[in-house]
């Protein structure tokens, strides 16, 4: 459920997932800069932003669109800077760019 997902996300990221709606790509990258699991946390933040965007009403189009673009930008950042390659990440980036 969303409540469980939000709870786990909050524990891992240290912020409620709702707060991600008000954070920029740069803020999220800087937040985890010195974290040993910075790529994992950045990717989780990206996926959470995409999930929130996907569940938003179409009337909230501007915020919905920004969250999708920011989530995509974070995924691309992780893809470019991570030591691990993820075919799922590559596919998701391609789909989002669609």
Phi, psi and omega in degrees: 000162181298322182297315179295316180300315180298320181295314179295316179300316180298317180297316183285314186274339181081008175218148174297143183301329178301327181295335180298334180298334184256004182257145178273166177304314182298318180298318181292316179299315180293324182303321185254011185308316184261008181279133179300334179251041186298322181292318178298318180289321178296319179293320177297318177299317179299312181296323179292319177298319179294321179295315179298314180302315182298328184268356180284152177290152180294339178295336180265041190303318183296311180292320179301315181293317180296317179298321179295314180296319180292320177299317178297315180299320179293320177297319179294323176298313180297316180301321182283331189246353183277152176280347183252139177263137180229115178294327177296319180296316179301315181295318181295317178300314180298318180295316182294326178286333180001000000 
